[in-house]
């Protein structure tokens, strides 16, 4: 195993493939049997008070082999794994005081481990066994995105999940050891942007990745749901279905935007061999203010964006550092004085330090992550701060720009 990989930990990437043509009837019957086996295993696990795959296999395997003689044995064992995951999720909800109804898998699906199927990476054909002597071949629709994973010899195959119109294949590889950072980018997470600083050669430059369209999408779909609820107040079932559809559209659009921002930030970090410094937002309390503000903050996808950056960075080998954001917007990075009074868009200190409050937070986060004289020679000083240049990492109108500079139309004054 090369030094760049750690054999003790594997990274997984799920890639969705569309099925070319109609799904064979044998595959549909397999999904129906698999769903039946999962639901039976869930009920049996609740009665026996077990939730691990090993316990379910030991308890149910013999009986299920007789009741499902036409199912491949490895698929049957995998149904116990899915049932165990359902039972563990139920146990977590019960511990949090959530609903206690018996879970039931409604959607047709099946899961197969990597030993239970074959994939032709050149032609994109999945050979899936149904039972002894019966196999089905599924032709996948391939694009350049899919070829990027199929043609990479360093990626091994993980589990396969089959649903009526799609195949989801998990690709695996050893975790890359993060490189030694030569520069750093520190980002303060805000509702409409990531604001911070980029430090290189001891010089700090303001950096920004804007995503105002996310808040606009949320406000637009929230208004649509309210209008639907008012219009369909006489039909709660139709109202619920239409609101669910709106929520699904909103979620897909926000996830796409978050992926674009995360890719732009990591492209810039990888090109400059930067460490990415983010806030640790776990346990962030909500201010008890008006109802509209609380609703807006509750749907703010801050953790989703951080999650995308973290798992993409682990896949690429980009170092990510999480630091405590306490008083990062209020502290002066030069003298350390904390300003408790309400401030506007700019932070001004008695010592003469002035900067945008979000940029000021980025400088403080960078100081927390990389104290002077540490981090392999990565040194910076707030005094060497460029106020006349803005590094635009991502802009929703023009897209990601890997090499922004102060002469571009998007550049501004920090």
C-alpha positions as CSV (number, residue, x, y, z in Angstrom):
1,X,0.0,0.0,0.0
2,X,1.5,3.4,-0.9
3,X,2.3,5.9,1.8
4,X,-0.3,8.2,0.5
5,X,-3.1,5.9,1.6
6,X,-4.1,4.6,5.0
7,X,-5.3,1.0,4.9
8,X,-7.3,1.2,8.1
9,X,-10.0,3.5,6.7
10,X,-11.9,3.5,3.4
11,X,-13.7,6.3,1.7
12,X,-17.0,5.6,-0.2
13,X,-18.5,7.5,-3.0
14,X,-22.0,6.6,-4.2
15,X,-22.6,7.1,-8.0
16,X,-26.1,7.0,-9.5
17,X,-26.6,5.3,-12.9
18,X,-29.8,5.4,-14.9
19,X,-30.8,2.0,-16.4
20,X,-30.9,1.9,-20.2
21,X,-34.1,0.4,-21.3
22,X,-36.9,-1.4,-19.4
23,X,-36.1,-3.1,-16.1
24,X,-36.3,-7.0,-16.5
25,X,-39.3,-8.6,-14.7
26,X,-36.9,-10.9,-12.9
27,X,-35.2,-7.9,-11.3
28,X,-38.6,-6.5,-10.2
29,X,-39.6,-9.8,-8.6
30,X,-36.2,-9.9,-6.8
31,X,-36.8,-6.4,-5.4
32,X,-40.3,-7.5,-4.2
33,X,-38.9,-10.5,-2.4
34,X,-36.1,-8.4,-0.9
35,X,-38.5,-5.9,0.4
36,X,-40.7,-8.6,1.9
37,X,-37.6,-10.2,3.6
38,X,-36.5,-6.8,5.0
39,X,-40.0,-6.1,6.5
40,X,-40.3,-9.6,8.0
41,X,-36.8,-9.3,9.5
42,X,-37.7,-5.9,11.0
43,X,-40.8,-7.3,12.7
44,X,-38.9,-10.4,13.9
45,X,-36.1,-8.2,15.3
46,X,-38.5,-6.1,17.2
47,X,-40.1,-9.2,18.8
48,X,-36.7,-10.7,19.7
49,X,-35.2,-7.2,20.6
50,X,-32.2,-7.6,18.4
51,X,-30.9,-5.1,15.8
52,X,-27.5,-6.3,14.6
53,X,-27.0,-8.2,11.4
54,X,-25.2,-11.1,13.1
55,X,-28.1,-11.6,15.6
56,X,-30.7,-11.4,12.8
57,X,-28.8,-14.0,10.7
58,X,-28.5,-16.3,13.6
59,X,-32.1,-15.9,14.5
60,X,-33.8,-16.0,11.0
61,X,-31.5,-17.4,8.3
62,X,-32.7,-21.0,8.4
63,X,-36.4,-20.1,8.3
64,X,-35.9,-17.5,5.6
65,X,-34.0,-19.9,3.4
66,X,-37.1,-22.1,3.4
67,X,-39.6,-19.3,2.9
68,X,-37.5,-17.6,0.1
69,X,-36.0,-20.5,-1.8
70,X,-35.7,-18.5,-5.0
71,X,-33.5,-15.7,-3.6
72,X,-29.7,-15.8,-3.8
73,X,-28.2,-16.5,-0.4
74,X,-26.0,-13.4,-0.4
75,X,-29.0,-11.2,-1.1
76,X,-30.9,-12.7,1.8
77,X,-28.0,-12.0,4.2
78,X,-27.9,-8.4,2.8
79,X,-31.6,-8.0,3.6
80,X,-30.7,-8.7,7.3
81,X,-28.2,-5.9,7.1
82,X,-30.8,-3.4,5.7
83,X,-33.2,-4.6,8.4
84,X,-30.6,-4.0,11.1
85,X,-30.0,-0.4,9.9
86,X,-33.8,0.2,10.0
87,X,-34.0,-1.1,13.6
88,X,-31.0,1.0,14.7
89,X,-32.5,4.1,13.3
90,X,-35.8,3.3,15.1
91,X,-33.8,2.9,18.4
92,X,-32.2,6.3,17.9
93,X,-35.6,7.9,17.4
94,X,-37.0,6.2,20.5
95,X,-34.0,7.4,22.5
96,X,-34.8,11.0,21.3
97,X,-38.5,10.6,22.2
98,X,-39.6,10.4,18.6
99,X,-42.5,8.3,17.1
100,X,-42.6,4.6,18.0
101,X,-44.6,3.1,15.1
102,X,-43.2,0.0,13.5
103,X,-41.1,1.0,10.4
104,X,-42.0,-0.5,7.0
105,X,-40.0,-0.3,3.8
106,X,-42.5,0.8,1.1
107,X,-40.3,1.5,-1.9
108,X,-39.1,-1.3,-4.1
109,X,-35.4,-1.8,-3.6
110,X,-32.6,-4.3,-3.1
111,X,-29.0,-4.2,-2.0
112,X,-26.2,-6.4,-3.0
113,X,-22.6,-6.6,-1.7
114,X,-19.7,-6.4,-4.0
115,X,-19.2,-10.2,-4.0
116,X,-22.8,-10.7,-5.3
117,X,-22.6,-8.9,-8.6
118,X,-20.2,-8.2,-11.5
119,X,-19.7,-4.9,-13.3
120,X,-18.2,-4.5,-16.8
121,X,-16.5,-1.2,-16.4
122,X,-15.8,-0.8,-20.1
123,X,-19.4,-1.3,-21.4
124,X,-21.3,-0.4,-18.2
125,X,-23.2,-3.7,-17.8
126,X,-24.1,-5.1,-14.4
127,X,-24.5,-8.9,-14.1
128,X,-26.8,-9.4,-11.1
129,X,-27.7,-13.0,-10.0
130,X,-31.3,-13.8,-9.1
131,X,-30.9,-17.4,-8.1
132,X,-28.8,-20.4,-9.2
133,X,-28.7,-20.4,-13.0
134,X,-30.6,-17.2,-13.4
135,X,-28.9,-13.9,-14.0
136,X,-30.0,-10.5,-15.3
137,X,-27.9,-8.0,-17.2
138,X,-28.6,-4.3,-16.6
139,X,-27.2,-1.8,-19.2
140,X,-26.2,1.5,-17.6
141,X,-26.4,4.9,-19.1
142,X,-22.8,6.3,-19.0
143,X,-21.6,9.9,-19.2
144,X,-18.2,11.6,-18.7
145,X,-19.0,11.9,-15.0
146,X,-19.5,8.1,-14.7
147,X,-16.5,7.3,-16.8
148,X,-14.4,9.2,-14.3
149,X,-15.1,6.6,-11.7
150,X,-15.3,3.5,-14.0
151,X,-11.9,4.2,-15.6
152,X,-10.1,4.9,-12.3
153,X,-8.2,1.7,-11.4
154,X,-7.6,2.9,-7.8
155,X,-11.3,2.6,-7.0
156,X,-12.7,-0.7,-5.9
157,X,-16.4,-1.7,-6.0
158,X,-18.6,-1.5,-2.9
159,X,-22.3,-2.3,-2.5
160,X,-24.9,-2.0,-5.2
161,X,-28.4,-0.7,-4.6
162,X,-31.1,-1.3,-7.2
163,X,-34.3,0.8,-7.4
164,X,-36.9,0.6,-10.2
165,X,-35.2,3.1,-12.5
166,X,-31.7,3.5,-11.1
167,X,-28.6,1.6,-9.9
168,X,-26.5,3.2,-7.2
169,X,-22.9,1.8,-7.0
170,X,-20.5,2.6,-4.1
171,X,-16.9,3.1,-5.1
172,X,-14.2,2.7,-2.5
173,X,-10.6,3.8,-2.0
174,X,-8.2,4.2,0.8
175,X,-8.2,7.5,2.6
176,X,-5.6,9.9,1.2
177,X,-3.2,11.3,3.7
178,X,-3.6,15.1,3.6
179,X,-0.8,17.0,2.1
180,X,1.4,19.4,4.1
181,X,-0.3,22.8,3.6
182,X,1.7,25.6,2.1
183,X,-1.1,28.2,2.2
184,X,-4.4,28.4,4.1
185,X,-7.9,29.7,3.5
186,X,-10.1,30.5,6.5
187,X,-13.9,30.8,5.9
188,X,-16.6,32.3,8.1
189,X,-20.0,30.6,7.3
190,X,-22.8,33.1,6.7
191,X,-26.3,32.8,5.4
192,X,-25.5,33.9,1.8
193,X,-21.7,33.4,1.5
194,X,-18.5,32.0,2.9
195,X,-16.3,35.0,3.8
196,X,-12.7,34.9,5.0
197,X,-9.1,35.3,4.1
198,X,-6.5,33.5,2.0
199,X,-2.9,33.6,3.3
200,X,0.1,33.1,1.1
201,X,3.6,34.2,1.8
202,X,2.5,35.9,5.0
203,X,0.0,38.1,3.1
204,X,-3.7,38.0,3.9
205,X,-6.2,38.5,1.1
206,X,-10.0,38.7,1.6
207,X,-11.8,35.7,0.0
208,X,-15.4,35.2,-0.8
209,X,-17.7,32.4,-2.1
210,X,-21.2,33.8,-2.6
211,X,-24.4,31.7,-2.8
212,X,-27.3,34.2,-2.4
213,X,-29.5,32.0,-4.6
214,X,-29.8,29.4,-1.8
215,X,-31.7,31.9,0.5
216,X,-33.8,33.0,-2.5
217,X,-34.7,29.4,-3.3
218,X,-35.8,28.7,0.3
219,X,-37.9,31.9,0.5
220,X,-39.5,31.1,-2.9
221,X,-40.5,27.5,-2.0
222,X,-41.6,28.5,1.4
223,X,-44.0,31.0,-0.2
224,X,-45.3,28.4,-2.6
225,X,-45.9,25.9,0.2
226,X,-47.9,28.5,2.2
227,X,-50.0,29.3,-0.9
228,X,-50.6,25.6,-1.6
229,X,-51.7,25.0,2.0
230,X,-54.1,27.9,1.8
231,X,-55.5,26.9,-1.6
232,X,-55.9,23.2,-0.7
233,X,-57.1,23.7,2.9
234,X,-60.2,21.6,2.1
235,X,-58.0,18.6,0.9
236,X,-55.2,17.8,3.3
237,X,-54.0,14.8,1.4
238,X,-53.5,16.7,-1.8
239,X,-52.0,19.6,0.1
240,X,-49.5,17.3,1.8
241,X,-48.5,15.6,-1.5
242,X,-48.0,19.0,-3.3
243,X,-46.0,20.4,-0.4
244,X,-43.8,17.3,-0.3
245,X,-43.1,17.7,-4.0
246,X,-42.2,21.4,-3.5
247,X,-39.9,20.3,-0.6
248,X,-38.2,17.8,-2.9
249,X,-37.6,20.4,-5.6
250,X,-36.2,22.8,-3.0
251,X,-33.8,20.2,-1.5
252,X,-32.4,19.2,-4.9
253,X,-31.8,22.8,-6.0
254,X,-30.1,23.6,-2.7
255,X,-27.9,20.5,-2.8
256,X,-26.8,21.3,-6.3
257,X,-25.8,24.8,-5.2
258,X,-23.9,23.5,-2.1
259,X,-22.0,21.0,-4.3
260,X,-21.0,23.9,-6.6
261,X,-19.7,26.0,-3.8
262,X,-17.8,23.1,-2.1
263,X,-16.2,22.1,-5.4
264,X,-15.1,25.7,-6.1
265,X,-13.5,26.1,-2.6
266,X,-11.7,22.7,-2.8
267,X,-10.5,23.4,-6.4
268,X,-8.9,26.6,-5.2
269,X,-7.5,24.9,-2.1
270,X,-6.0,22.0,-4.0
271,X,-4.4,24.2,-6.7
272,X,-2.8,26.4,-4.0
273,X,-2.1,23.5,-1.6
274,X,-4.1,25.2,1.1
275,X,-5.6,24.0,4.4
276,X,-9.3,24.9,4.7
277,X,-10.3,26.3,8.1
278,X,-14.0,26.1,9.0
279,X,-16.1,26.8,12.1
280,X,-17.2,24.0,14.3
281,X,-20.9,24.7,14.3
282,X,-22.1,21.7,16.4
283,X,-24.4,22.7,19.2
284,X,-25.0,26.2,17.7
285,X,-27.9,27.7,19.7
286,X,-30.7,29.6,17.9
287,X,-31.5,33.1,19.0
288,X,-35.0,33.5,20.6
289,X,-36.2,36.3,18.4
290,X,-39.1,36.6,16.0
291,X,-40.7,33.5,14.3
292,X,-39.6,34.4,10.8
293,X,-35.9,34.7,11.8
294,X,-36.0,31.4,13.7
295,X,-37.5,29.7,10.7
296,X,-34.9,31.1,8.4
297,X,-32.0,30.1,10.6
298,X,-33.5,26.6,11.1
299,X,-33.4,25.9,7.4
300,X,-30.0,27.5,6.9
301,X,-27.9,24.7,5.3
302,X,-24.7,25.5,7.1
303,X,-24.0,21.9,8.2
304,X,-24.8,20.5,4.8
305,X,-22.2,22.8,3.2
306,X,-19.6,21.8,5.8
307,X,-20.5,18.2,5.3
308,X,-19.9,18.4,1.6
309,X,-16.6,20.3,2.0
310,X,-15.4,17.7,4.6
311,X,-16.1,14.5,2.7
312,X,-14.9,16.0,-0.7
313,X,-11.7,17.2,1.0
314,X,-11.1,13.7,2.5
315,X,-11.6,12.2,-1.0
316,X,-9.1,14.7,-2.5
317,X,-6.6,14.7,0.4
318,X,-7.2,18.4,1.3
319,X,-6.6,19.1,5.0
320,X,-9.6,20.6,6.8
321,X,-9.4,22.1,10.3
322,X,-12.5,22.8,12.5
323,X,-12.1,25.5,15.2
324,X,-14.3,27.0,17.8
325,X,-16.0,30.2,16.4
326,X,-16.7,31.7,19.8
327,X,-16.3,35.5,19.6
328,X,-14.6,35.2,16.2
329,X,-16.6,38.2,14.9
330,X,-16.1,40.3,18.0
331,X,-12.4,39.8,18.7
332,X,-9.7,42.1,17.3
333,X,-7.0,40.0,15.7
334,X,-4.2,42.6,16.5
335,X,-4.8,43.5,20.1
336,X,-7.3,40.8,21.2
337,X,-9.9,43.3,22.5
338,X,-13.5,41.9,22.3
339,X,-16.2,44.3,21.2
340,X,-19.5,43.4,22.9
341,X,-21.4,46.4,21.5
342,X,-23.6,45.9,18.5
343,X,-21.6,46.4,15.3
344,X,-22.6,47.0,11.7
345,X,-21.0,45.6,8.5
346,X,-17.5,46.6,9.6
347,X,-15.4,45.8,12.6
348,X,-13.5,48.8,14.0
349,X,-11.2,48.6,17.0
350,X,-9.6,51.4,19.1
351,X,-6.1,50.1,18.1
352,X,-6.8,51.1,14.5
353,X,-7.7,47.7,13.0
354,X,-10.6,48.0,10.6
355,X,-12.1,45.3,8.4
356,X,-15.4,43.7,7.2
357,X,-16.9,41.8,10.2
358,X,-16.9,38.5,8.2
359,X,-13.4,39.0,7.1
360,X,-12.4,39.8,10.6
361,X,-14.0,36.5,11.7
362,X,-11.9,34.7,9.1
363,X,-8.7,36.2,10.4
364,X,-9.5,35.2,13.9
365,X,-10.4,31.6,12.8
366,X,-7.1,31.5,11.0
367,X,-5.2,32.7,14.1
368,X,-6.9,30.0,16.2
369,X,-6.0,27.3,13.7
370,X,-2.4,28.5,12.9
371,X,-0.8,30.4,15.7
372,X,2.2,32.4,14.5
373,X,5.4,30.3,14.1
374,X,3.5,27.0,13.7
375,X,2.0,25.0,10.9
376,X,5.2,24.1,9.1
377,X,6.3,27.6,8.5
378,X,3.0,29.0,7.5
379,X,3.2,32.5,9.0
380,X,0.9,35.5,8.6
381,X,0.2,38.8,10.3
382,X,-3.0,40.8,10.2
383,X,-0.8,43.8,9.5
384,X,0.1,42.4,6.1
385,X,-3.6,42.6,5.0
386,X,-4.5,43.6,1.4
387,X,-7.6,45.8,1.5
388,X,-7.7,46.4,-2.3
389,X,-8.1,42.8,-3.6
390,X,-10.9,40.3,-3.2
391,X,-10.4,36.6,-4.1
392,X,-13.7,35.5,-5.6
393,X,-13.8,31.7,-5.1
394,X,-17.3,31.2,-6.4
395,X,-20.0,33.5,-7.9
396,X,-23.4,32.1,-8.9
397,X,-23.6,34.2,-12.1
398,X,-20.1,33.5,-13.5
399,X,-19.5,30.2,-11.7
400,X,-16.3,29.0,-10.1
401,X,-13.1,31.0,-11.0
402,X,-9.9,29.2,-9.9
403,X,-7.7,32.3,-10.3
404,X,-9.5,35.5,-9.3
405,X,-7.6,38.7,-9.0
406,X,-8.0,42.3,-8.1
407,X,-8.4,43.4,-11.7
408,X,-11.5,41.3,-12.4
409,X,-14.9,42.9,-12.6
410,X,-16.0,40.9,-9.5
411,X,-13.2,42.3,-7.4
412,X,-14.1,44.8,-4.7
413,X,-12.9,46.5,-1.6
414,X,-12.9,44.5,1.6
